[in-house]
């Protein structure tokens, strides 16, 4: 894989796209806490890489969009479940009052 960071970037071994992409899901989710072998936080390395590598930046944007879509779906499902529960309670009240 091609190196996408400038020569003065930290820890060149972590700059190849394949390695960065292994950590991209956790990076997007805010769960990347590991350090490389030189005590550099992976969040800094991944962040630096996606700032200069368009293919990885595009993948990061796609993952962010997917994450946002999943959150929206979860909110919609929760709203639907709450509405269904309210409808059931109301129907039970109506039936009980007859």
VMD Tcl script that draws the C-alpha trace (Angstrom):
set ca {
  {0.00 0.00 0.00}
  {1.09 3.53 -0.66}
  {2.14 5.76 2.19}
  {-0.18 8.77 2.45}
  {1.26 10.74 5.34}
  {4.10 13.21 4.91}
  {7.61 11.92 5.74}
  {7.67 13.75 9.08}
  {4.49 12.02 10.28}
  {4.82 9.84 13.39}
  {5.27 6.08 13.19}
  {5.32 5.38 9.47}
  {4.49 1.70 10.04}
  {0.93 2.67 10.95}
  {0.33 4.93 7.97}
  {-0.59 2.33 5.40}
  {-4.27 2.25 4.55}
  {-4.81 -1.42 5.41}
  {-3.62 -0.88 8.97}
  {-5.58 2.36 9.37}
  {-8.76 0.72 8.09}
  {-8.45 -2.00 10.73}
  {-8.98 0.75 13.33}
  {-11.41 2.99 11.45}
  {-14.64 1.56 12.92}
  {-13.41 2.08 16.47}
  {-12.10 5.54 15.51}
  {-15.48 6.62 14.13}
  {-17.28 5.19 17.17}
  {-14.94 7.06 19.52}
  {-13.74 3.77 20.99}
  {-10.14 3.77 19.77}
  {-7.93 4.00 22.84}
  {-4.99 1.75 22.01}
  {-1.43 2.92 21.54}
  {1.01 1.84 18.88}
  {4.36 0.31 19.76}
  {5.87 3.76 20.34}
  {3.28 5.13 22.79}
  {1.55 7.25 20.13}
  {-2.24 7.20 20.59}
  {-3.83 5.46 17.63}
  {-6.55 8.12 17.55}
  {-3.92 10.70 16.58}
  {-2.40 8.45 13.95}
  {-5.71 7.47 12.39}
  {-6.93 11.07 12.50}
  {-3.74 12.32 10.84}
  {-4.01 9.67 8.16}
  {-7.63 10.36 7.23}
  {-6.85 14.08 6.98}
  {-4.41 13.41 4.13}
  {-5.69 10.19 2.54}
  {-8.84 10.76 0.50}
  {-9.80 7.05 0.12}
  {-9.63 6.53 3.90}
  {-11.36 9.87 4.52}
  {-14.16 8.78 2.18}
  {-14.51 5.51 4.08}
  {-14.58 7.43 7.36}
  {-17.41 9.64 6.02}
  {-19.31 6.54 4.88}
  {-18.93 4.95 8.31}
  {-20.11 8.17 9.97}
  {-23.14 8.27 7.67}
  {-23.92 4.63 8.44}
  {-23.61 5.30 12.16}
  {-25.97 8.28 11.86}
  {-28.47 6.21 9.86}
  {-28.40 3.43 12.46}
  {-28.97 5.94 15.25}
  {-31.91 7.46 13.36}
  {-33.36 4.00 12.80}
  {-32.99 3.16 16.47}
  {-34.75 6.42 17.44}
  {-37.56 5.69 14.98}
  {-37.92 2.14 16.31}
  {-38.03 3.46 19.87}
  {-40.67 6.03 18.92}
  {-42.72 3.35 17.17}
  {-42.45 1.05 20.19}
  {-43.57 3.86 22.53}
  {-46.48 4.70 20.24}
  {-47.47 1.04 20.09}
  {-47.38 0.78 23.88}
  {-49.50 3.94 24.21}
  {-51.97 2.58 21.67}
  {-52.23 -0.72 23.54}
  {-52.82 1.09 26.85}
  {-55.48 3.32 25.28}
  {-57.21 0.33 23.68}
  {-57.17 -1.49 27.02}
  {-58.71 1.58 28.71}
  {-61.46 1.78 26.08}
  {-62.22 -1.93 26.34}
  {-62.21 -1.79 30.14}
  {-64.68 1.11 30.17}
  {-67.35 -0.79 28.17}
}
mol new
graphics top color blue
foreach p $ca { graphics top sphere $p radius 0.5 }
foreach p [lrange $ca 0 end-1] q [lrange $ca 1 end] { graphics top cylinder $p $q radius 0.2 }
display resetview
